[in-house]
Every structure is written in structure tokens, then in C-alpha cells.
Amino acid sequence: MKKYMSILLIAAGLVLIGYGVWKVIDTGKKTEQTLEDAKLAIEHPQKVDQDRFKPKFGEAVGILEIPKINAELPIVEGTDADDLEKGVGHYKGSYYPNENGQIVLSGHRDTVFRRTEELKKGDRLKVLLPYGSFSYEIKKTKIVDKSDMSIITLQHDKEELILTTCYPFSYIGHAPKRYIIYGKRV
């Protein structure tokens, strides 16, 4: 009986590991495809007027470049699980560059934002959209509880870029905190 239980546990472990590996590979493929879609949208904008820039959920809308970590990440409209599998999600209700408000971009710590812990104050971020290129400088970082919703204010007083991801970066499972990066337009 013990022999069969051991075999069953090993098989279950292999299935779980296999699923995890498949999920990482699948997410990587989706992100690559979305990045290609985002590059096409930027290189060949279809009469995109900034005032009427209202992308559909799940649509590739632009690229987030992070030079320090050599990252070129697709930005997708929405932050649902399906959207975040494709890249960095643009939070519903937040603004875009030149709209004088809070721009909120979120991503998974174990995929697109894997190396964001390497970023420091003064590092640059760049948002590429069909209607322009916008540069930001990191002003500060902050760690908050996962239930702290005070970060996303959707204020419309000044332009600021906010990147959010789960924290700690090496945590396995649902992380208890959020890592926040604040950027100011330069």
C-alpha cells in the first residue's frame, strides 16, 4: 500500500511540475505574440488620435521599455488574468500619457516584471503608444499590503506613471504585498 501511495504522490508532483512549466511557456508565447501586435500598432497606427484613444479590453496598445533591465514589454488594455498573461496590463479607468492623470500599469512578478526589483530611483521608463513616445524617471518605490487600494487614486491633477506587481518577488503562491514604482514624466 505504501509503495502505491508513494508512486501516486510522485505522479501527482510530476503533473503539477509539468503544468507549471507548460503555464510559463504558454505565457511566454502569449507575451511574445502580444509584443509583435504592439509593435505593429505603433509602427502602423491606424489614424490614432490621442483624444479618441480608447482601446478594447485585451488589445495590445503599446510597449513599456525599461532600459536598465533591457526589457521591452507589451502593454495590454485591462488587468484581468487573461490580459496579464499577454503582458503588462493597463488598469481600467486610469489614464494614458498626455491625459494629465494617474497611469497605472500592472504585471506579474514572475513573468513581465520579474526583474523590476533591480530598478532604483532615477532609472528611466518609456511608454510607446501609437500617438507618441513618453519618458518617465523613477522617483520612488514602495511596498504595501496587497489589500491597500490607496495607491490607485485615479487622480486627474498631474501625470504620474505607476507600476504595480506582487511582492516579495521570490514568494511562491499568492504574495501578501505589492511593490509599487512611481515615475514622473521627463
C-alpha positions as CSV (number, residue, x, y, z in Angstrom):
1,M,0.0,0.0,0.0
2,K,2.8,2.4,0.9
3,K,4.5,1.7,-2.4
4,Y,1.4,2.7,-4.4
5,M,0.9,5.8,-2.3
6,S,4.5,6.9,-3.0
7,I,4.0,6.3,-6.7
8,L,0.8,8.3,-6.6
9,L,2.4,11.2,-4.8
10,I,5.4,11.2,-7.3
11,A,3.0,11.2,-10.2
12,A,0.9,14.0,-8.7
13,G,4.1,16.0,-8.2
14,L,5.2,15.4,-11.8
15,V,1.8,16.5,-13.1
16,L,2.0,19.7,-11.0
17,I,5.5,20.5,-12.2
18,G,4.5,19.8,-15.8
19,Y,1.5,22.1,-15.5
20,G,3.7,24.9,-14.1
21,V,6.3,24.5,-16.9
22,W,3.6,24.5,-19.5
23,K,2.0,27.6,-18.0
24,V,5.3,29.5,-18.0
25,I,6.0,28.5,-21.7
26,D,2.4,29.4,-22.7
27,T,2.5,32.8,-21.0
28,G,5.9,33.5,-22.7
29,K,4.4,32.7,-26.1
30,K,1.4,34.9,-25.5
31,T,3.6,37.8,-24.4
32,E,5.8,37.4,-27.5
33,Q,2.7,37.5,-29.8
34,T,1.3,40.5,-28.0
35,L,4.6,42.3,-28.3
36,E,4.5,41.7,-32.0
37,D,1.0,43.1,-32.1
38,A,2.0,46.1,-30.1
39,K,4.9,46.8,-32.4
40,L,2.6,46.7,-35.4
41,A,0.2,49.1,-33.7
42,I,3.0,51.6,-33.0
43,E,4.7,51.3,-36.4
44,H,1.5,51.4,-38.4
45,P,-1.0,53.5,-36.4
46,Q,-4.5,53.5,-37.9
47,K,-5.3,57.2,-37.7
48,V,-5.0,57.1,-33.9
49,D,-6.0,60.4,-32.4
50,Q,-4.9,60.8,-28.7
51,D,-8.3,62.3,-27.8
52,R,-10.1,59.2,-29.1
53,F,-7.6,56.6,-27.9
54,K,-9.9,54.1,-26.2
55,P,-8.6,50.6,-26.8
56,K,-10.7,47.4,-26.4
57,F,-10.0,45.1,-23.4
58,G,-7.3,42.5,-24.2
59,E,-6.0,44.6,-27.1
60,A,-2.2,45.3,-27.4
61,V,-1.9,49.1,-27.1
62,G,1.8,49.9,-26.7
63,I,5.1,49.0,-25.3
64,L,6.8,49.6,-21.9
65,E,10.6,49.9,-22.3
66,I,12.8,49.6,-19.3
67,P,16.4,50.2,-20.5
68,K,18.2,49.3,-17.2
69,I,16.9,45.7,-17.4
70,N,16.8,45.6,-21.2
71,A,13.0,44.9,-21.2
72,E,10.6,45.6,-24.0
73,L,7.1,44.6,-22.6
74,P,3.7,44.8,-24.4
75,I,1.0,46.9,-22.8
76,V,-2.4,45.4,-22.9
77,E,-5.7,47.1,-22.1
78,G,-7.1,45.5,-18.9
79,T,-5.8,43.7,-15.9
80,D,-7.8,40.5,-15.9
81,A,-5.9,37.2,-15.7
82,D,-6.2,36.7,-19.4
83,D,-4.9,40.2,-20.1
84,L,-1.9,39.8,-17.7
85,E,-0.9,36.6,-19.4
86,K,-0.3,38.7,-22.5
87,G,1.9,41.4,-20.9
88,V,1.7,44.5,-18.7
89,G,-2.0,45.4,-18.0
90,H,-3.3,49.0,-18.2
91,Y,-5.6,49.4,-15.3
92,K,-9.2,50.2,-16.3
93,G,-10.1,53.8,-15.5
94,S,-6.6,55.0,-15.3
95,Y,-5.2,57.5,-17.8
96,Y,-2.8,57.4,-20.7
97,P,0.2,59.8,-21.3
98,N,-0.8,63.4,-22.0
99,E,-4.2,63.0,-20.2
100,N,-2.8,64.6,-17.1
101,G,-3.7,61.8,-14.7
102,Q,-2.5,58.6,-13.0
103,I,-1.3,55.9,-15.4
104,V,-1.4,52.5,-13.7
105,L,0.3,49.5,-15.3
106,S,0.4,46.1,-13.6
107,G,2.2,42.9,-14.3
108,H,3.1,39.5,-12.7
109,R,6.3,39.4,-10.7
110,D,7.2,36.1,-12.2
111,T,6.7,37.0,-15.8
112,V,6.9,40.5,-17.3
113,F,8.0,42.3,-14.0
114,R,10.5,39.5,-13.0
115,R,13.4,42.0,-12.7
116,T,11.7,45.2,-11.5
117,E,13.3,44.8,-8.1
118,E,16.6,45.8,-9.8
119,L,15.1,49.3,-10.6
120,K,16.1,52.2,-8.5
121,K,15.3,55.9,-8.1
122,G,16.5,57.8,-11.2
123,D,16.1,54.9,-13.6
124,R,14.1,55.6,-16.8
125,L,10.9,54.0,-18.1
126,K,9.5,54.7,-21.6
127,V,5.9,54.2,-22.8
128,L,5.4,53.8,-26.6
129,L,1.9,54.3,-27.9
130,P,0.5,54.8,-31.4
131,Y,0.3,58.6,-30.8
132,G,3.8,59.1,-29.2
133,S,6.7,58.2,-27.0
134,F,6.8,59.2,-23.4
135,S,9.7,59.1,-20.9
136,Y,9.5,58.8,-17.1
137,E,12.0,58.8,-14.3
138,I,11.5,56.6,-11.2
139,K,11.0,58.9,-8.2
140,K,10.4,56.3,-5.5
141,T,9.4,52.7,-4.7
142,K,7.1,51.5,-2.0
143,I,5.9,48.2,-0.6
144,V,2.3,48.0,0.6
145,D,-0.2,45.3,1.8
146,K,-2.0,43.6,-1.0
147,S,-5.3,45.0,0.2
148,D,-4.1,48.6,0.2
149,M,-6.1,50.3,-2.5
150,S,-4.8,53.8,-1.6
151,I,-2.2,53.6,-4.4
152,I,-4.7,53.7,-7.2
153,T,-6.4,57.0,-6.8
154,L,-7.1,57.7,-10.5
155,Q,-6.3,61.3,-9.7
156,H,-6.6,63.7,-12.7
157,D,-4.4,66.5,-11.3
158,K,-0.9,65.6,-12.6
159,E,0.6,62.9,-14.8
160,E,2.3,60.1,-13.0
161,L,3.2,56.6,-14.0
162,I,2.7,53.8,-11.5
163,L,3.9,50.2,-12.0
164,T,2.4,47.6,-9.6
165,T,3.4,44.0,-9.1
166,C,3.2,41.4,-6.3
167,Y,5.8,41.2,-3.6
168,P,8.1,39.5,-2.4
169,F,9.5,38.6,-5.8
170,S,10.6,35.2,-4.7
171,Y,7.4,34.3,-2.9
172,I,5.6,31.1,-4.0
173,G,1.9,31.4,-4.2
174,H,-0.3,34.5,-3.7
175,A,2.0,37.2,-2.4
176,P,0.9,39.2,0.6
177,K,2.2,42.5,-0.5
178,R,2.5,44.8,-3.6
179,Y,5.6,46.5,-5.0
180,I,4.9,50.0,-6.3
181,I,7.1,52.1,-8.6
182,Y,6.3,55.8,-9.1
183,G,7.5,57.6,-12.2
184,K,7.4,61.2,-13.2
185,R,7.3,62.5,-16.8
186,V,10.6,63.9,-18.1
